[in-house]
Amino acid sequence: MTGVQTCALPIFTRGGGEAVFAERYNVTPQQGNVAAYVPVIRHGPNGQLELKMMQWWLLPHWSKEPRITFSTFNARTDKAASAASYRVPFKKRRCLIPALGWFEWQATALGKVKWWLHRQDKGIVSFAGLWDRWHRGDTVIESCTILVGSANTAMSHIHDRMPVVVTREDEAFWLDTQVDAAPALQAMLTPPPDELITAHRVRSDKRPREDDATLIDPIQSPEGAEGGALLPGAGGSLF
């Protein structure tokens, strides 16, 4: 797997505490399934930030059909500014995909091991994303992709790639539709600091219909340490 394929999405509430989106723990990219749409933060037509539900599988505006045969739920950072599917969104339609974390599979001699990656402070992770709008007749499909690049040092033993995480300080710049300077944007597509993200092992059985918090519960590692190897602190090693 290259980058994030499955993530958990948080609960969003309005001022009065009314839940807008239910918490989900087994979100997978799909085409044409509204139930699998994910929340996306972007600038709306009036310039204000808005939260929209979108298909997590970018459908380019130039596509002749509403479904495509190639994968676009992840966009590699080294292709975002030049690939046909992402070139225009990278300049004009950047977004954030908020999540609680993501699952990653580690290849080992004994088989694949599943990990749950999330912020050290258990806060919301803002994935760097791109979105597009496909419109044919009365049909409109808004869709998104998550940018993935090289993993940071602390997580590279799990997988060599990971989603780009936008810091709170950089969110406004990333979302600004007036910014189209590719070099400045490209400079943001770096791995998160080692101390930002931690990880623990979770059960590896594949149960696609399950969607509850037990999916991210730590499990005992073969060595007996809860959740497998955990980051001991800023810049620490997982080993």
Biotite code that builds the C-alpha atoms (Angstrom):
import biotite.structure as struc

atoms = struc.array([
    struc.Atom([0.000, 0.000, 0.000], chain_id="A", res_id=1, res_name="MET", atom_name="CA", element="C"),
    struc.Atom([1.218, 3.477, -0.799], chain_id="A", res_id=2, res_name="THR", atom_name="CA", element="C"),
    struc.Atom([0.223, 5.946, 1.866], chain_id="A", res_id=3, res_name="GLY", atom_name="CA", element="C"),
    struc.Atom([-3.130, 6.102, 3.591], chain_id="A", res_id=4, res_name="VAL", atom_name="CA", element="C"),
    struc.Atom([-5.992, 3.910, 2.395], chain_id="A", res_id=5, res_name="GLN", atom_name="CA", element="C"),
    struc.Atom([-8.078, 3.710, 5.530], chain_id="A", res_id=6, res_name="THR", atom_name="CA", element="C"),
    struc.Atom([-8.554, 6.323, 8.233], chain_id="A", res_id=7, res_name="CYS", atom_name="CA", element="C"),
    struc.Atom([-10.812, 7.270, 11.105], chain_id="A", res_id=8, res_name="ALA", atom_name="CA", element="C"),
    struc.Atom([-12.831, 10.444, 10.926], chain_id="A", res_id=9, res_name="LEU", atom_name="CA", element="C"),
    struc.Atom([-13.771, 12.652, 13.889], chain_id="A", res_id=10, res_name="PRO", atom_name="CA", element="C"),
    struc.Atom([-17.091, 13.991, 15.108], chain_id="A", res_id=11, res_name="ILE", atom_name="CA", element="C"),
    struc.Atom([-17.746, 17.588, 14.060], chain_id="A", res_id=12, res_name="PHE", atom_name="CA", element="C"),
    struc.Atom([-20.223, 19.674, 16.060], chain_id="A", res_id=13, res_name="THR", atom_name="CA", element="C"),
    struc.Atom([-21.960, 22.969, 15.573], chain_id="A", res_id=14, res_name="ARG", atom_name="CA", element="C"),
    struc.Atom([-22.046, 25.619, 18.285], chain_id="A", res_id=15, res_name="GLY", atom_name="CA", element="C"),
    struc.Atom([-24.969, 23.946, 20.014], chain_id="A", res_id=16, res_name="GLY", atom_name="CA", element="C"),
    struc.Atom([-23.215, 20.589, 20.142], chain_id="A", res_id=17, res_name="GLY", atom_name="CA", element="C"),
    struc.Atom([-25.271, 18.906, 17.424], chain_id="A", res_id=18, res_name="GLU", atom_name="CA", element="C"),
    struc.Atom([-23.234, 16.203, 15.675], chain_id="A", res_id=19, res_name="ALA", atom_name="CA", element="C"),
    struc.Atom([-22.715, 16.903, 11.971], chain_id="A", res_id=20, res_name="VAL", atom_name="CA", element="C"),
    struc.Atom([-20.817, 13.709, 11.123], chain_id="A", res_id=21, res_name="PHE", atom_name="CA", element="C"),
    struc.Atom([-20.711, 10.518, 13.121], chain_id="A", res_id=22, res_name="ALA", atom_name="CA", element="C"),
    struc.Atom([-17.363, 9.146, 14.216], chain_id="A", res_id=23, res_name="GLU", atom_name="CA", element="C"),
    struc.Atom([-16.094, 6.471, 11.808], chain_id="A", res_id=24, res_name="ARG", atom_name="CA", element="C"),
    struc.Atom([-13.192, 4.062, 12.157], chain_id="A", res_id=25, res_name="TYR", atom_name="CA", element="C"),
    struc.Atom([-13.066, 2.149, 8.898], chain_id="A", res_id=26, res_name="ASN", atom_name="CA", element="C"),
    struc.Atom([-13.198, 4.607, 6.020], chain_id="A", res_id=27, res_name="VAL", atom_name="CA", element="C"),
    struc.Atom([-12.032, 3.330, 2.643], chain_id="A", res_id=28, res_name="THR", atom_name="CA", element="C"),
    struc.Atom([-11.757, 5.126, -0.716], chain_id="A", res_id=29, res_name="PRO", atom_name="CA", element="C"),
    struc.Atom([-14.570, 4.265, -3.099], chain_id="A", res_id=30, res_name="GLN", atom_name="CA", element="C"),
    struc.Atom([-16.147, 5.610, -6.262], chain_id="A", res_id=31, res_name="GLN", atom_name="CA", element="C"),
    struc.Atom([-19.860, 6.303, -6.469], chain_id="A", res_id=32, res_name="GLY", atom_name="CA", element="C"),
    struc.Atom([-20.731, 5.411, -2.869], chain_id="A", res_id=33, res_name="ASN", atom_name="CA", element="C"),
    struc.Atom([-22.108, 8.456, -1.041], chain_id="A", res_id=34, res_name="VAL", atom_name="CA", element="C"),
    struc.Atom([-21.998, 6.549, 2.251], chain_id="A", res_id=35, res_name="ALA", atom_name="CA", element="C"),
    struc.Atom([-18.198, 6.446, 1.961], chain_id="A", res_id=36, res_name="ALA", atom_name="CA", element="C"),
    struc.Atom([-17.781, 10.199, 1.377], chain_id="A", res_id=37, res_name="TYR", atom_name="CA", element="C"),
    struc.Atom([-15.398, 12.032, 3.701], chain_id="A", res_id=38, res_name="VAL", atom_name="CA", element="C"),
    struc.Atom([-15.498, 15.546, 5.205], chain_id="A", res_id=39, res_name="PRO", atom_name="CA", element="C"),
    struc.Atom([-13.299, 18.099, 3.470], chain_id="A", res_id=40, res_name="VAL", atom_name="CA", element="C"),
    struc.Atom([-12.382, 21.631, 4.530], chain_id="A", res_id=41, res_name="ILE", atom_name="CA", element="C"),
    struc.Atom([-11.957, 24.137, 1.709], chain_id="A", res_id=42, res_name="ARG", atom_name="CA", element="C"),
    struc.Atom([-12.645, 27.723, 0.695], chain_id="A", res_id=43, res_name="HIS", atom_name="CA", element="C"),
    struc.Atom([-16.172, 28.065, -0.678], chain_id="A", res_id=44, res_name="GLY", atom_name="CA", element="C"),
    struc.Atom([-17.353, 30.337, -3.522], chain_id="A", res_id=45, res_name="PRO", atom_name="CA", element="C"),
    struc.Atom([-17.744, 33.258, -1.107], chain_id="A", res_id=46, res_name="ASN", atom_name="CA", element="C"),
    struc.Atom([-14.217, 32.869, 0.205], chain_id="A", res_id=47, res_name="GLY", atom_name="CA", element="C"),
    struc.Atom([-15.314, 31.473, 3.562], chain_id="A", res_id=48, res_name="GLN", atom_name="CA", element="C"),
    struc.Atom([-14.170, 28.144, 4.902], chain_id="A", res_id=49, res_name="LEU", atom_name="CA", element="C"),
    struc.Atom([-16.715, 25.376, 4.506], chain_id="A", res_id=50, res_name="GLU", atom_name="CA", element="C"),
    struc.Atom([-17.006, 21.710, 5.376], chain_id="A", res_id=51, res_name="LEU", atom_name="CA", element="C"),
    struc.Atom([-18.193, 19.517, 2.500], chain_id="A", res_id=52, res_name="LYS", atom_name="CA", element="C"),
    struc.Atom([-18.663, 15.795, 2.003], chain_id="A", res_id=53, res_name="MET", atom_name="CA", element="C"),
    struc.Atom([-16.729, 14.456, -0.973], chain_id="A", res_id=54, res_name="MET", atom_name="CA", element="C"),
    struc.Atom([-15.877, 11.224, -2.711], chain_id="A", res_id=55, res_name="GLN", atom_name="CA", element="C"),
    struc.Atom([-12.457, 10.014, -1.584], chain_id="A", res_id=56, res_name="TRP", atom_name="CA", element="C"),
    struc.Atom([-11.214, 9.143, -5.072], chain_id="A", res_id=57, res_name="TRP", atom_name="CA", element="C"),
    struc.Atom([-10.447, 12.213, -7.123], chain_id="A", res_id=58, res_name="LEU", atom_name="CA", element="C"),
    struc.Atom([-12.446, 12.379, -10.338], chain_id="A", res_id=59, res_name="LEU", atom_name="CA", element="C"),
    struc.Atom([-10.699, 14.822, -12.712], chain_id="A", res_id=60, res_name="PRO", atom_name="CA", element="C"),
    struc.Atom([-12.930, 17.533, -14.153], chain_id="A", res_id=61, res_name="HIS", atom_name="CA", element="C"),
    struc.Atom([-11.865, 16.504, -17.659], chain_id="A", res_id=62, res_name="TRP", atom_name="CA", element="C"),
    struc.Atom([-12.880, 12.852, -17.337], chain_id="A", res_id=63, res_name="SER", atom_name="CA", element="C"),
    struc.Atom([-15.437, 11.723, -19.907], chain_id="A", res_id=64, res_name="LYS", atom_name="CA", element="C"),
    struc.Atom([-17.027, 9.282, -17.479], chain_id="A", res_id=65, res_name="GLU", atom_name="CA", element="C"),
    struc.Atom([-18.110, 9.534, -13.799], chain_id="A", res_id=66, res_name="PRO", atom_name="CA", element="C"),
    struc.Atom([-15.875, 6.594, -12.898], chain_id="A", res_id=67, res_name="ARG", atom_name="CA", element="C"),
    struc.Atom([-12.214, 6.109, -13.715], chain_id="A", res_id=68, res_name="ILE", atom_name="CA", element="C"),
    struc.Atom([-10.111, 2.967, -13.980], chain_id="A", res_id=69, res_name="THR", atom_name="CA", element="C"),
    struc.Atom([-7.001, 4.283, -12.202], chain_id="A", res_id=70, res_name="PHE", atom_name="CA", element="C"),
    struc.Atom([-6.464, 5.038, -8.520], chain_id="A", res_id=71, res_name="SER", atom_name="CA", element="C"),
    struc.Atom([-6.509, 8.675, -7.423], chain_id="A", res_id=72, res_name="THR", atom_name="CA", element="C"),
    struc.Atom([-7.345, 8.442, -3.718], chain_id="A", res_id=73, res_name="PHE", atom_name="CA", element="C"),
    struc.Atom([-3.655, 9.108, -2.981], chain_id="A", res_id=74, res_name="ASN", atom_name="CA", element="C"),
    struc.Atom([-1.537, 11.633, -4.885], chain_id="A", res_id=75, res_name="ALA", atom_name="CA", element="C"),
    struc.Atom([2.240, 11.379, -4.685], chain_id="A", res_id=76, res_name="ARG", atom_name="CA", element="C"),
    struc.Atom([3.910, 14.635, -3.697], chain_id="A", res_id=77, res_name="THR", atom_name="CA", element="C"),
    struc.Atom([6.432, 14.391, -6.514], chain_id="A", res_id=78, res_name="ASP", atom_name="CA", element="C"),
    struc.Atom([3.606, 14.220, -9.079], chain_id="A", res_id=79, res_name="LYS", atom_name="CA", element="C"),
    struc.Atom([1.064, 16.665, -7.629], chain_id="A", res_id=80, res_name="ALA", atom_name="CA", element="C"),
    struc.Atom([2.253, 19.739, -9.515], chain_id="A", res_id=81, res_name="ALA", atom_name="CA", element="C"),
    struc.Atom([2.665, 18.014, -12.875], chain_id="A", res_id=82, res_name="SER", atom_name="CA", element="C"),
    struc.Atom([0.321, 15.016, -13.232], chain_id="A", res_id=83, res_name="ALA", atom_name="CA", element="C"),
    struc.Atom([-2.747, 15.677, -15.392], chain_id="A", res_id=84, res_name="ALA", atom_name="CA", element="C"),
    struc.Atom([-5.182, 14.608, -12.681], chain_id="A", res_id=85, res_name="SER", atom_name="CA", element="C"),
    struc.Atom([-3.703, 16.882, -10.009], chain_id="A", res_id=86, res_name="TYR", atom_name="CA", element="C"),
    struc.Atom([-2.039, 19.830, -11.774], chain_id="A", res_id=87, res_name="ARG", atom_name="CA", element="C"),
    struc.Atom([-5.025, 22.206, -11.705], chain_id="A", res_id=88, res_name="VAL", atom_name="CA", element="C"),
    struc.Atom([-6.283, 21.196, -8.239], chain_id="A", res_id=89, res_name="PRO", atom_name="CA", element="C"),
    struc.Atom([-2.758, 21.672, -6.851], chain_id="A", res_id=90, res_name="PHE", atom_name="CA", element="C"),
    struc.Atom([-2.822, 25.292, -8.007], chain_id="A", res_id=91, res_name="LYS", atom_name="CA", element="C"),
    struc.Atom([-6.462, 26.173, -7.327], chain_id="A", res_id=92, res_name="LYS", atom_name="CA", element="C"),
    struc.Atom([-8.299, 23.532, -5.274], chain_id="A", res_id=93, res_name="ARG", atom_name="CA", element="C"),
    struc.Atom([-6.363, 22.555, -2.190], chain_id="A", res_id=94, res_name="ARG", atom_name="CA", element="C"),
    struc.Atom([-8.144, 21.269, 0.881], chain_id="A", res_id=95, res_name="CYS", atom_name="CA", element="C"),
    struc.Atom([-7.730, 19.591, 4.244], chain_id="A", res_id=96, res_name="LEU", atom_name="CA", element="C"),
    struc.Atom([-9.094, 16.163, 5.108], chain_id="A", res_id=97, res_name="ILE", atom_name="CA", element="C"),
    struc.Atom([-9.440, 15.977, 8.910], chain_id="A", res_id=98, res_name="PRO", atom_name="CA", element="C"),
    struc.Atom([-9.023, 12.613, 10.603], chain_id="A", res_id=99, res_name="ALA", atom_name="CA", element="C"),
    struc.Atom([-8.210, 11.012, 13.930], chain_id="A", res_id=100, res_name="LEU", atom_name="CA", element="C"),
    struc.Atom([-5.441, 8.966, 12.333], chain_id="A", res_id=101, res_name="GLY", atom_name="CA", element="C"),
    struc.Atom([-4.835, 6.229, 9.814], chain_id="A", res_id=102, res_name="TRP", atom_name="CA", element="C"),
    struc.Atom([-3.998, 2.546, 9.481], chain_id="A", res_id=103, res_name="PHE", atom_name="CA", element="C"),
    struc.Atom([-0.826, 1.286, 7.866], chain_id="A", res_id=104, res_name="GLU", atom_name="CA", element="C"),
    struc.Atom([0.389, -2.220, 7.047], chain_id="A", res_id=105, res_name="TRP", atom_name="CA", element="C"),
    struc.Atom([3.967, -3.218, 7.794], chain_id="A", res_id=106, res_name="GLN", atom_name="CA", element="C"),
    struc.Atom([5.497, -6.053, 5.783], chain_id="A", res_id=107, res_name="ALA", atom_name="CA", element="C"),
    struc.Atom([7.395, -8.511, 8.007], chain_id="A", res_id=108, res_name="THR", atom_name="CA", element="C"),
    struc.Atom([8.911, -11.955, 7.565], chain_id="A", res_id=109, res_name="ALA", atom_name="CA", element="C"),
    struc.Atom([5.899, -13.394, 9.417], chain_id="A", res_id=110, res_name="LEU", atom_name="CA", element="C"),
    struc.Atom([3.311, -11.535, 7.362], chain_id="A", res_id=111, res_name="GLY", atom_name="CA", element="C"),
    struc.Atom([1.707, -8.102, 7.388], chain_id="A", res_id=112, res_name="LYS", atom_name="CA", element="C"),
    struc.Atom([1.258, -6.256, 10.680], chain_id="A", res_id=113, res_name="VAL", atom_name="CA", element="C"),
    struc.Atom([-1.349, -3.519, 11.075], chain_id="A", res_id=114, res_name="LYS", atom_name="CA", element="C"),
    struc.Atom([-0.552, -0.256, 12.856], chain_id="A", res_id=115, res_name="TRP", atom_name="CA", element="C"),
    struc.Atom([-2.636, 2.698, 13.969], chain_id="A", res_id=116, res_name="TRP", atom_name="CA", element="C"),
    struc.Atom([-0.874, 6.059, 13.482], chain_id="A", res_id=117, res_name="LEU", atom_name="CA", element="C"),
    struc.Atom([-2.134, 9.226, 15.146], chain_id="A", res_id=118, res_name="HIS", atom_name="CA", element="C"),
    struc.Atom([-1.048, 12.441, 16.801], chain_id="A", res_id=119, res_name="ARG", atom_name="CA", element="C"),
    struc.Atom([0.831, 12.161, 20.090], chain_id="A", res_id=120, res_name="GLN", atom_name="CA", element="C"),
    struc.Atom([-1.748, 14.489, 21.686], chain_id="A", res_id=121, res_name="ASP", atom_name="CA", element="C"),
    struc.Atom([-4.645, 12.496, 20.120], chain_id="A", res_id=122, res_name="LYS", atom_name="CA", element="C"),
    struc.Atom([-5.776, 15.626, 18.297], chain_id="A", res_id=123, res_name="GLY", atom_name="CA", element="C"),
    struc.Atom([-7.138, 15.882, 14.767], chain_id="A", res_id=124, res_name="ILE", atom_name="CA", element="C"),
    struc.Atom([-4.727, 15.268, 11.912], chain_id="A", res_id=125, res_name="VAL", atom_name="CA", element="C"),
    struc.Atom([-5.177, 17.579, 8.907], chain_id="A", res_id=126, res_name="SER", atom_name="CA", element="C"),
    struc.Atom([-4.152, 15.709, 5.768], chain_id="A", res_id=127, res_name="PHE", atom_name="CA", element="C"),
    struc.Atom([-3.074, 17.845, 2.811], chain_id="A", res_id=128, res_name="ALA", atom_name="CA", element="C"),
    struc.Atom([-5.586, 17.221, 0.062], chain_id="A", res_id=129, res_name="GLY", atom_name="CA", element="C"),
    struc.Atom([-6.714, 18.295, -3.389], chain_id="A", res_id=130, res_name="LEU", atom_name="CA", element="C"),
    struc.Atom([-10.271, 18.398, -4.665], chain_id="A", res_id=131, res_name="TRP", atom_name="CA", element="C"),
    struc.Atom([-11.999, 18.669, -8.026], chain_id="A", res_id=132, res_name="ASP", atom_name="CA", element="C"),
    struc.Atom([-15.504, 19.148, -9.405], chain_id="A", res_id=133, res_name="ARG", atom_name="CA", element="C"),
    struc.Atom([-16.902, 16.998, -12.209], chain_id="A", res_id=134, res_name="TRP", atom_name="CA", element="C"),
    struc.Atom([-20.074, 18.303, -13.883], chain_id="A", res_id=135, res_name="HIS", atom_name="CA", element="C"),
    struc.Atom([-21.999, 16.702, -16.719], chain_id="A", res_id=136, res_name="ARG", atom_name="CA", element="C"),
    struc.Atom([-25.649, 17.602, -17.255], chain_id="A", res_id=137, res_name="GLY", atom_name="CA", element="C"),
    struc.Atom([-27.429, 17.446, -13.905], chain_id="A", res_id=138, res_name="ASP", atom_name="CA", element="C"),
    struc.Atom([-24.728, 15.312, -12.312], chain_id="A", res_id=139, res_name="THR", atom_name="CA", element="C"),
    struc.Atom([-22.108, 16.916, -10.079], chain_id="A", res_id=140, res_name="VAL", atom_name="CA", element="C"),
    struc.Atom([-19.417, 14.925, -8.278], chain_id="A", res_id=141, res_name="ILE", atom_name="CA", element="C"),
    struc.Atom([-16.988, 16.628, -5.942], chain_id="A", res_id=142, res_name="GLU", atom_name="CA", element="C"),
    struc.Atom([-14.053, 14.453, -4.990], chain_id="A", res_id=143, res_name="SER", atom_name="CA", element="C"),
    struc.Atom([-10.714, 14.590, -3.223], chain_id="A", res_id=144, res_name="CYS", atom_name="CA", element="C"),
    struc.Atom([-7.337, 12.934, -2.835], chain_id="A", res_id=145, res_name="THR", atom_name="CA", element="C"),
    struc.Atom([-4.810, 12.776, 0.010], chain_id="A", res_id=146, res_name="ILE", atom_name="CA", element="C"),
    struc.Atom([-1.222, 13.758, -0.721], chain_id="A", res_id=147, res_name="LEU", atom_name="CA", element="C"),
    struc.Atom([1.375, 11.172, 0.303], chain_id="A", res_id=148, res_name="VAL", atom_name="CA", element="C"),
    struc.Atom([5.151, 11.513, 0.454], chain_id="A", res_id=149, res_name="GLY", atom_name="CA", element="C"),
    struc.Atom([8.167, 10.075, 2.192], chain_id="A", res_id=150, res_name="SER", atom_name="CA", element="C"),
    struc.Atom([7.693, 8.844, 5.748], chain_id="A", res_id=151, res_name="ALA", atom_name="CA", element="C"),
    struc.Atom([9.484, 10.542, 8.605], chain_id="A", res_id=152, res_name="ASN", atom_name="CA", element="C"),
    struc.Atom([12.337, 8.763, 10.360], chain_id="A", res_id=153, res_name="THR", atom_name="CA", element="C"),
    struc.Atom([10.229, 7.543, 13.284], chain_id="A", res_id=154, res_name="ALA", atom_name="CA", element="C"),
    struc.Atom([7.633, 5.842, 11.069], chain_id="A", res_id=155, res_name="MET", atom_name="CA", element="C"),
    struc.Atom([9.788, 4.678, 8.154], chain_id="A", res_id=156, res_name="SER", atom_name="CA", element="C"),
    struc.Atom([10.130, 1.166, 9.609], chain_id="A", res_id=157, res_name="HIS", atom_name="CA", element="C"),
    struc.Atom([6.374, 0.710, 9.169], chain_id="A", res_id=158, res_name="ILE", atom_name="CA", element="C"),
    struc.Atom([6.122, 2.068, 5.616], chain_id="A", res_id=159, res_name="HIS", atom_name="CA", element="C"),
    struc.Atom([8.272, 4.223, 3.380], chain_id="A", res_id=160, res_name="ASP", atom_name="CA", element="C"),
    struc.Atom([5.425, 6.629, 2.603], chain_id="A", res_id=161, res_name="ARG", atom_name="CA", element="C"),
    struc.Atom([2.882, 8.512, 4.704], chain_id="A", res_id=162, res_name="MET", atom_name="CA", element="C"),
    struc.Atom([0.250, 11.218, 4.225], chain_id="A", res_id=163, res_name="PRO", atom_name="CA", element="C"),
    struc.Atom([1.321, 14.860, 4.319], chain_id="A", res_id=164, res_name="VAL", atom_name="CA", element="C"),
    struc.Atom([0.127, 16.487, 7.548], chain_id="A", res_id=165, res_name="VAL", atom_name="CA", element="C"),
    struc.Atom([-0.495, 20.241, 7.433], chain_id="A", res_id=166, res_name="VAL", atom_name="CA", element="C"),
    struc.Atom([0.392, 22.058, 10.647], chain_id="A", res_id=167, res_name="THR", atom_name="CA", element="C"),
    struc.Atom([-2.069, 24.497, 12.169], chain_id="A", res_id=168, res_name="ARG", atom_name="CA", element="C"),
    struc.Atom([0.311, 27.330, 11.323], chain_id="A", res_id=169, res_name="GLU", atom_name="CA", element="C"),
    struc.Atom([0.297, 26.383, 7.621], chain_id="A", res_id=170, res_name="ASP", atom_name="CA", element="C"),
    struc.Atom([-3.397, 25.584, 7.164], chain_id="A", res_id=171, res_name="GLU", atom_name="CA", element="C"),
    struc.Atom([-4.448, 29.084, 6.063], chain_id="A", res_id=172, res_name="ALA", atom_name="CA", element="C"),
    struc.Atom([-1.651, 29.288, 3.479], chain_id="A", res_id=173, res_name="PHE", atom_name="CA", element="C"),
    struc.Atom([-2.416, 25.821, 2.115], chain_id="A", res_id=174, res_name="TRP", atom_name="CA", element="C"),
    struc.Atom([-6.112, 26.632, 1.704], chain_id="A", res_id=175, res_name="LEU", atom_name="CA", element="C"),
    struc.Atom([-5.602, 30.126, 0.245], chain_id="A", res_id=176, res_name="ASP", atom_name="CA", element="C"),
    struc.Atom([-6.963, 30.047, -3.309], chain_id="A", res_id=177, res_name="THR", atom_name="CA", element="C"),
    struc.Atom([-4.955, 33.165, -4.185], chain_id="A", res_id=178, res_name="GLN", atom_name="CA", element="C"),
    struc.Atom([-1.716, 31.252, -3.688], chain_id="A", res_id=179, res_name="VAL", atom_name="CA", element="C"),
    struc.Atom([-0.568, 29.387, -6.772], chain_id="A", res_id=180, res_name="ASP", atom_name="CA", element="C"),
    struc.Atom([3.209, 29.507, -6.397], chain_id="A", res_id=181, res_name="ALA", atom_name="CA", element="C"),
    struc.Atom([4.175, 25.893, -6.960], chain_id="A", res_id=182, res_name="ALA", atom_name="CA", element="C"),
    struc.Atom([7.614, 26.106, -5.296], chain_id="A", res_id=183, res_name="PRO", atom_name="CA", element="C"),
    struc.Atom([6.172, 27.530, -2.057], chain_id="A", res_id=184, res_name="ALA", atom_name="CA", element="C"),
    struc.Atom([3.429, 24.918, -1.997], chain_id="A", res_id=185, res_name="LEU", atom_name="CA", element="C"),
    struc.Atom([5.805, 22.100, -2.866], chain_id="A", res_id=186, res_name="GLN", atom_name="CA", element="C"),
    struc.Atom([8.040, 23.129, 0.036], chain_id="A", res_id=187, res_name="ALA", atom_name="CA", element="C"),
    struc.Atom([5.167, 22.314, 2.419], chain_id="A", res_id=188, res_name="MET", atom_name="CA", element="C"),
    struc.Atom([4.952, 18.701, 1.264], chain_id="A", res_id=189, res_name="LEU", atom_name="CA", element="C"),
    struc.Atom([7.430, 17.317, 3.777], chain_id="A", res_id=190, res_name="THR", atom_name="CA", element="C"),
    struc.Atom([7.110, 14.570, 6.404], chain_id="A", res_id=191, res_name="PRO", atom_name="CA", element="C"),
    struc.Atom([5.705, 15.629, 9.783], chain_id="A", res_id=192, res_name="PRO", atom_name="CA", element="C"),
    struc.Atom([8.165, 15.997, 12.684], chain_id="A", res_id=193, res_name="PRO", atom_name="CA", element="C"),
    struc.Atom([9.037, 12.712, 14.375], chain_id="A", res_id=194, res_name="ASP", atom_name="CA", element="C"),
    struc.Atom([7.551, 13.896, 17.658], chain_id="A", res_id=195, res_name="GLU", atom_name="CA", element="C"),
    struc.Atom([4.121, 14.709, 16.137], chain_id="A", res_id=196, res_name="LEU", atom_name="CA", element="C"),
    struc.Atom([2.981, 11.200, 15.198], chain_id="A", res_id=197, res_name="ILE", atom_name="CA", element="C"),
    struc.Atom([3.028, 8.026, 17.274], chain_id="A", res_id=198, res_name="THR", atom_name="CA", element="C"),
    struc.Atom([1.825, 4.492, 16.528], chain_id="A", res_id=199, res_name="ALA", atom_name="CA", element="C"),
    struc.Atom([0.700, 1.252, 18.091], chain_id="A", res_id=200, res_name="HIS", atom_name="CA", element="C"),
    struc.Atom([-0.164, -2.156, 16.754], chain_id="A", res_id=201, res_name="ARG", atom_name="CA", element="C"),
    struc.Atom([-3.787, -3.163, 16.264], chain_id="A", res_id=202, res_name="VAL", atom_name="CA", element="C"),
    struc.Atom([-5.360, -6.450, 15.284], chain_id="A", res_id=203, res_name="ARG", atom_name="CA", element="C"),
    struc.Atom([-4.555, -7.448, 11.729], chain_id="A", res_id=204, res_name="SER", atom_name="CA", element="C"),
    struc.Atom([-7.676, -9.374, 10.791], chain_id="A", res_id=205, res_name="ASP", atom_name="CA", element="C"),
    struc.Atom([-9.576, -7.773, 7.934], chain_id="A", res_id=206, res_name="LYS", atom_name="CA", element="C"),
    struc.Atom([-13.197, -7.074, 8.790], chain_id="A", res_id=207, res_name="ARG", atom_name="CA", element="C"),
    struc.Atom([-14.369, -4.467, 6.241], chain_id="A", res_id=208, res_name="PRO", atom_name="CA", element="C"),
    struc.Atom([-17.880, -4.161, 7.671], chain_id="A", res_id=209, res_name="ARG", atom_name="CA", element="C"),
    struc.Atom([-16.734, -3.317, 11.189], chain_id="A", res_id=210, res_name="GLU", atom_name="CA", element="C"),
    struc.Atom([-16.646, 0.351, 12.093], chain_id="A", res_id=211, res_name="ASP", atom_name="CA", element="C"),
    struc.Atom([-16.103, 1.012, 15.780], chain_id="A", res_id=212, res_name="ASP", atom_name="CA", element="C"),
    struc.Atom([-13.438, 2.188, 18.205], chain_id="A", res_id=213, res_name="ALA", atom_name="CA", element="C"),
    struc.Atom([-12.190, -1.335, 18.931], chain_id="A", res_id=214, res_name="THR", atom_name="CA", element="C"),
    struc.Atom([-10.407, -1.233, 15.564], chain_id="A", res_id=215, res_name="LEU", atom_name="CA", element="C"),
    struc.Atom([-7.811, 1.132, 17.055], chain_id="A", res_id=216, res_name="ILE", atom_name="CA", element="C"),
    struc.Atom([-7.402, -0.635, 20.411], chain_id="A", res_id=217, res_name="ASP", atom_name="CA", element="C"),
    struc.Atom([-3.744, -1.545, 21.103], chain_id="A", res_id=218, res_name="PRO", atom_name="CA", element="C"),
    struc.Atom([-2.851, -5.226, 21.105], chain_id="A", res_id=219, res_name="ILE", atom_name="CA", element="C"),
    struc.Atom([-0.059, -7.113, 22.820], chain_id="A", res_id=220, res_name="GLN", atom_name="CA", element="C"),
    struc.Atom([3.092, -7.391, 20.759], chain_id="A", res_id=221, res_name="SER", atom_name="CA", element="C"),
    struc.Atom([4.904, -10.721, 20.508], chain_id="A", res_id=222, res_name="PRO", atom_name="CA", element="C"),
    struc.Atom([7.370, -9.335, 23.039], chain_id="A", res_id=223, res_name="GLU", atom_name="CA", element="C"),
    struc.Atom([4.524, -8.583, 25.444], chain_id="A", res_id=224, res_name="GLY", atom_name="CA", element="C"),
    struc.Atom([4.611, -4.796, 25.270], chain_id="A", res_id=225, res_name="ALA", atom_name="CA", element="C"),
    struc.Atom([1.167, -3.277, 24.931], chain_id="A", res_id=226, res_name="GLU", atom_name="CA", element="C"),
    struc.Atom([0.466, -2.025, 21.435], chain_id="A", res_id=227, res_name="GLY", atom_name="CA", element="C"),
    struc.Atom([3.865, -3.014, 20.108], chain_id="A", res_id=228, res_name="GLY", atom_name="CA", element="C"),
    struc.Atom([6.679, -0.485, 19.983], chain_id="A", res_id=229, res_name="ALA", atom_name="CA", element="C"),
    struc.Atom([5.650, 3.038, 20.893], chain_id="A", res_id=230, res_name="LEU", atom_name="CA", element="C"),
    struc.Atom([7.439, 6.318, 20.495], chain_id="A", res_id=231, res_name="LEU", atom_name="CA", element="C"),
    struc.Atom([9.113, 7.062, 23.834], chain_id="A", res_id=232, res_name="PRO", atom_name="CA", element="C"),
    struc.Atom([9.256, 10.794, 23.179], chain_id="A", res_id=233, res_name="GLY", atom_name="CA", element="C"),
    struc.Atom([10.328, 13.557, 20.852], chain_id="A", res_id=234, res_name="ALA", atom_name="CA", element="C"),
    struc.Atom([12.677, 12.259, 18.202], chain_id="A", res_id=235, res_name="GLY", atom_name="CA", element="C"),
    struc.Atom([12.778, 8.819, 19.855], chain_id="A", res_id=236, res_name="GLY", atom_name="CA", element="C"),
    struc.Atom([13.242, 5.563, 18.066], chain_id="A", res_id=237, res_name="SER", atom_name="CA", element="C"),
    struc.Atom([10.508, 2.988, 17.685], chain_id="A", res_id=238, res_name="LEU", atom_name="CA", element="C"),
    struc.Atom([13.043, 0.259, 18.429], chain_id="A", res_id=239, res_name="PHE", atom_name="CA", element="C"),
])
